[in-house]
């Protein structure tokens, strides 16, 4: 089933290449390169504010998240594929059918994405686009994106724009052997005597902008505004609501949502061994939520192939006007949720990482670029705690050709 578990941060890697100008009669050596990244995320959380049971009850779950990214680069063109799965064991989801159950329910989310990019070297311009999908037992999403990145001639300034579109179908049945097709929305067992919603689709569009500027040899600043619009079924069908008069219903939220965010980033190179990456984020939406976060990741070079990565993040938000805890909603309200993701809260997240980058040739074509180990601990003001473990392996195959 679709859940809002808190996997913090995505483990991705980027490469930037610059090619020198050469005379026309010079032989140009092209690199045909294949980059491979293997990632495993392990996420464990526990808490006592499950929206499945109306804002109380276990939130215990474990997510096992393997994924593979492969990027093929030939000249100025690249094609990347990303596929993986999140295998989820959750006691709270078992409570959709049995409120008093404490057994664990296993579910899985599978996903696949493909991205094509072309570099226009003379214009210092990169265009990219891609498509992908994500599927769970009660959820199927198709996404697409299109964007560009433009640098100035000295490569001290860059502009970026990206547009994303997601179309979601929230019906259950695709992974059930009896159906293997979308059948219906899944409500709590005792509330299936009627259809609570008149639709089962959700559409989202997202516009991301970016601007970076090198202030000097040691500091780079970035500004990243973002706006999102969603329409359709924004409530979760199996989230229970208990009114103050003991009446029980399912969650109801407006059918439109606007979100706006702004991130400010400053990367500072402190000497030859230390890099500070600082980010301030702000957020607002028409559900009444205002949010703010500050975070820092420090990269400390212990030696040429070994980097220590401590990080810390603080997040705070106001509660939605539609949120109230268990038994606190009034039955004459139009919209209501007891999902603590929409409550007033503060989150503290700290961790440590170790990055090993030997860039060692294992044979004439294969390079071992490195590996990353990371651990983070998350604590939320309503008592939710989470542990996140990640490991990343990066390797590369090269083949040279001549023009």
NORTA-V690413 format. One record per backbone hydrogen bond with DSSP energy under -0.5 kcal/mol. NH is the residue of the N-H (numbers start at 1). CO is the residue of the C=O. E is the energy in kcal/mol with one decimal. If there is no record, write none. Layout:
nh->NH co->CO e->E
nh->NH co->CO e->E
This chain:
nh->7 co->5 e->-1.1
nh->8 co->6 e->-0.8
nh->9 co->7 e->-0.6
nh->12 co->10 e->-1.0
nh->26 co->23 e->-1.6
nh->30 co->28 e->-0.7
nh->30 co->401 e->-2.3
nh->32 co->30 e->-0.6
nh->32 co->399 e->-3.1
nh->33 co->31 e->-0.8
nh->33 co->73 e->-2.7
nh->34 co->397 e->-2.7
nh->35 co->71 e->-3.1
nh->36 co->395 e->-2.8
nh->37 co->69 e->-2.9
nh->38 co->393 e->-2.5
nh->39 co->67 e->-2.4
nh->40 co->391 e->-2.4
nh->41 co->65 e->-2.0
nh->42 co->389 e->-3.2
nh->43 co->63 e->-2.5
nh->44 co->387 e->-2.5
nh->45 co->61 e->-2.5
nh->46 co->385 e->-2.2
nh->50 co->57 e->-1.5
nh->53 co->50 e->-0.5
nh->54 co->51 e->-1.4
nh->55 co->50 e->-2.9
nh->56 co->50 e->-0.7
nh->57 co->48 e->-0.7
nh->59 co->47 e->-1.9
nh->61 co->45 e->-1.8
nh->62 co->89 e->-2.3
nh->63 co->43 e->-3.0
nh->64 co->87 e->-2.7
nh->65 co->41 e->-3.2
nh->65 co->63 e->-0.6
nh->67 co->39 e->-2.3
nh->68 co->83 e->-3.0
nh->69 co->37 e->-2.6
nh->70 co->81 e->-2.7
nh->71 co->35 e->-2.9
nh->72 co->79 e->-3.0
nh->73 co->33 e->-3.7
nh->73 co->71 e->-0.5
nh->74 co->77 e->-2.7
nh->75 co->31 e->-0.9
nh->77 co->74 e->-2.1
nh->78 co->117 e->-2.3
nh->79 co->72 e->-2.3
nh->80 co->115 e->-3.0
nh->81 co->70 e->-2.9
nh->82 co->113 e->-2.8
nh->83 co->68 e->-2.4
nh->84 co->111 e->-1.9
nh->85 co->66 e->-2.2
nh->86 co->109 e->-2.8
nh->87 co->64 e->-3.0
nh->87 co->85 e->-0.5
nh->88 co->86 e->-0.7
nh->88 co->107 e->-3.0
nh->89 co->62 e->-2.9
nh->90 co->88 e->-0.6
nh->90 co->105 e->-3.0
nh->91 co->60 e->-1.7
nh->92 co->60 e->-0.7
nh->94 co->90 e->-0.8
nh->95 co->91 e->-0.6
nh->95 co->92 e->-1.0
nh->96 co->93 e->-1.7
nh->97 co->94 e->-1.0
nh->98 co->94 e->-1.1
nh->101 co->98 e->-1.6
nh->105 co->90 e->-1.9
nh->107 co->88 e->-2.9
nh->109 co->86 e->-2.1
nh->110 co->135 e->-2.3
nh->111 co->84 e->-2.2
nh->112 co->133 e->-2.3
nh->113 co->82 e->-2.7
nh->114 co->131 e->-2.7
nh->115 co->80 e->-2.5
nh->116 co->129 e->-3.0
nh->117 co->78 e->-2.5
nh->118 co->127 e->-2.6
nh->119 co->76 e->-2.8
nh->120 co->125 e->-3.8
nh->121 co->119 e->-0.8
nh->124 co->120 e->-0.6
nh->124 co->121 e->-1.0
nh->125 co->120 e->-2.2
nh->126 co->149 e->-2.5
nh->127 co->118 e->-2.3
nh->128 co->147 e->-2.6
nh->129 co->116 e->-2.1
nh->130 co->145 e->-2.3
nh->131 co->114 e->-1.7
nh->132 co->143 e->-2.2
nh->133 co->112 e->-2.4
nh->134 co->141 e->-2.1
nh->135 co->110 e->-2.7
nh->136 co->139 e->-3.3
nh->139 co->136 e->-1.1
nh->140 co->169 e->-1.8
nh->141 co->134 e->-2.8
nh->142 co->167 e->-2.1
nh->143 co->132 e->-2.5
nh->144 co->165 e->-2.1
nh->145 co->130 e->-2.4
nh->146 co->163 e->-1.9
nh->147 co->128 e->-2.8
nh->148 co->161 e->-2.1
nh->149 co->126 e->-2.4
nh->150 co->159 e->-3.0
nh->151 co->124 e->-2.7
nh->152 co->157 e->-2.1
nh->155 co->152 e->-1.3
nh->158 co->212 e->-2.1
nh->159 co->150 e->-2.8
nh->160 co->210 e->-2.4
nh->161 co->148 e->-2.1
nh->162 co->208 e->-2.5
nh->163 co->146 e->-2.9
nh->164 co->206 e->-2.8
nh->165 co->144 e->-2.4
nh->166 co->204 e->-3.0
nh->167 co->142 e->-2.4
nh->168 co->202 e->-3.3
nh->169 co->140 e->-2.7
nh->170 co->200 e->-2.8
nh->172 co->184 e->-3.9
nh->173 co->137 e->-1.7
nh->174 co->137 e->-0.7
nh->176 co->173 e->-0.9
nh->177 co->175 e->-0.5
nh->179 co->176 e->-2.2
nh->180 co->173 e->-1.1
nh->180 co->176 e->-1.8
nh->181 co->173 e->-1.0
nh->183 co->172 e->-3.0
nh->184 co->172 e->-1.3
nh->187 co->185 e->-0.6
nh->188 co->237 e->-0.5
nh->189 co->96 e->-2.5
nh->191 co->188 e->-2.3
nh->192 co->189 e->-1.0
nh->194 co->191 e->-0.7
nh->196 co->194 e->-0.6
nh->202 co->168 e->-2.1
nh->203 co->231 e->-2.9
nh->204 co->166 e->-2.6
nh->205 co->229 e->-2.4
nh->206 co->164 e->-2.7
nh->207 co->227 e->-2.7
nh->208 co->162 e->-3.0
nh->208 co->206 e->-0.5
nh->209 co->225 e->-2.5
nh->210 co->160 e->-2.3
nh->211 co->223 e->-1.8
nh->212 co->158 e->-2.2
nh->213 co->221 e->-2.5
nh->214 co->156 e->-2.7
nh->215 co->213 e->-0.7
nh->215 co->219 e->-2.1
nh->216 co->219 e->-1.3
nh->220 co->267 e->-2.3
nh->221 co->213 e->-2.6
nh->222 co->265 e->-2.7
nh->223 co->211 e->-2.8
nh->224 co->263 e->-2.6
nh->226 co->261 e->-2.4
nh->227 co->207 e->-2.2
nh->228 co->259 e->-2.7
nh->229 co->205 e->-2.5
nh->230 co->257 e->-2.5
nh->231 co->203 e->-2.3
nh->232 co->255 e->-2.1
nh->233 co->201 e->-2.8
nh->234 co->232 e->-1.1
nh->237 co->235 e->-0.6
nh->239 co->236 e->-1.8
nh->240 co->51 e->-1.0
nh->240 co->238 e->-0.6
nh->241 co->249 e->-2.6
nh->243 co->241 e->-0.6
nh->243 co->247 e->-2.9
nh->244 co->329 e->-2.6
nh->246 co->243 e->-1.8
nh->249 co->241 e->-2.3
nh->251 co->239 e->-2.1
nh->252 co->336 e->-2.1
nh->257 co->230 e->-2.3
nh->259 co->228 e->-2.7
nh->260 co->284 e->-2.8
nh->261 co->226 e->-2.8
nh->262 co->282 e->-2.1
nh->263 co->224 e->-1.6
nh->264 co->280 e->-2.7
nh->265 co->222 e->-2.7
nh->266 co->278 e->-2.5
nh->267 co->220 e->-2.8
nh->268 co->266 e->-0.5
nh->268 co->276 e->-2.8
nh->269 co->218 e->-3.2
nh->270 co->268 e->-0.8
nh->270 co->274 e->-2.6
nh->271 co->269 e->-0.9
nh->274 co->270 e->-1.1
nh->275 co->299 e->-2.2
nh->276 co->268 e->-2.9
nh->277 co->275 e->-0.5
nh->277 co->297 e->-2.5
nh->278 co->266 e->-2.4
nh->278 co->276 e->-0.6
nh->279 co->295 e->-2.4
nh->280 co->264 e->-2.6
nh->281 co->293 e->-2.6
nh->282 co->262 e->-2.0
nh->283 co->291 e->-2.1
nh->284 co->260 e->-2.2
nh->285 co->289 e->-1.5
nh->286 co->258 e->-1.4
nh->288 co->285 e->-1.2
nh->291 co->283 e->-2.5
nh->292 co->316 e->-2.6
nh->293 co->281 e->-2.3
nh->294 co->314 e->-2.1
nh->295 co->279 e->-2.3
nh->296 co->312 e->-2.5
nh->297 co->277 e->-2.4
nh->298 co->310 e->-2.6
nh->299 co->275 e->-3.0
nh->300 co->298 e->-0.6
nh->300 co->308 e->-2.9
nh->301 co->273 e->-3.6
nh->301 co->299 e->-0.6
nh->302 co->300 e->-0.8
nh->302 co->306 e->-2.1
nh->303 co->306 e->-1.6
nh->306 co->303 e->-1.5
nh->307 co->355 e->-2.7
nh->308 co->300 e->-2.9
nh->309 co->353 e->-3.2
nh->310 co->298 e->-0.5
nh->311 co->351 e->-2.3
nh->312 co->296 e->-2.3
nh->313 co->349 e->-2.8
nh->314 co->294 e->-2.7
nh->315 co->347 e->-2.5
nh->316 co->292 e->-2.5
nh->317 co->345 e->-2.4
nh->318 co->290 e->-2.5
nh->320 co->342 e->-3.2
nh->321 co->287 e->-2.0
nh->323 co->320 e->-1.4
nh->324 co->337 e->-1.9
nh->327 co->242 e->-1.0
nh->328 co->325 e->-1.9
nh->329 co->242 e->-0.7
nh->333 co->330 e->-1.8
nh->336 co->252 e->-2.3
nh->337 co->322 e->-1.8
nh->340 co->49 e->-0.6
nh->340 co->338 e->-0.7
nh->342 co->339 e->-2.3
nh->343 co->340 e->-1.2
nh->345 co->317 e->-1.6
nh->347 co->315 e->-3.2
nh->348 co->379 e->-3.0
nh->349 co->313 e->-2.6
nh->350 co->377 e->-2.1
nh->351 co->311 e->-2.5
nh->352 co->375 e->-2.3
nh->354 co->373 e->-2.7
nh->355 co->307 e->-3.1
nh->356 co->371 e->-3.2
nh->357 co->305 e->-2.1
nh->357 co->355 e->-0.5
nh->359 co->368 e->-0.5
nh->359 co->369 e->-0.7
nh->360 co->368 e->-1.7
nh->362 co->360 e->-0.5
nh->362 co->366 e->-2.7
nh->363 co->366 e->-1.3
nh->367 co->396 e->-3.4
nh->368 co->360 e->-3.3
nh->369 co->367 e->-0.9
nh->369 co->394 e->-1.0
nh->370 co->394 e->-1.9
nh->371 co->356 e->-2.2
nh->372 co->392 e->-2.2
nh->373 co->354 e->-2.3
nh->374 co->390 e->-2.5
nh->375 co->352 e->-2.5
nh->376 co->388 e->-2.3
nh->377 co->350 e->-3.0
nh->378 co->386 e->-2.8
nh->379 co->348 e->-2.8
nh->380 co->384 e->-2.8
nh->381 co->346 e->-2.6
nh->383 co->380 e->-2.4
nh->385 co->46 e->-2.6
nh->386 co->378 e->-2.3
nh->387 co->44 e->-2.7
nh->388 co->376 e->-2.6
nh->389 co->42 e->-2.9
nh->390 co->374 e->-2.5
nh->391 co->40 e->-1.9
nh->392 co->372 e->-2.3
nh->393 co->38 e->-2.7
nh->394 co->370 e->-2.8
nh->395 co->36 e->-2.6
nh->396 co->367 e->-2.3
nh->397 co->34 e->-2.6
nh->398 co->365 e->-2.1
nh->399 co->32 e->-1.8
nh->401 co->30 e->-2.4
nh->403 co->28 e->-2.3
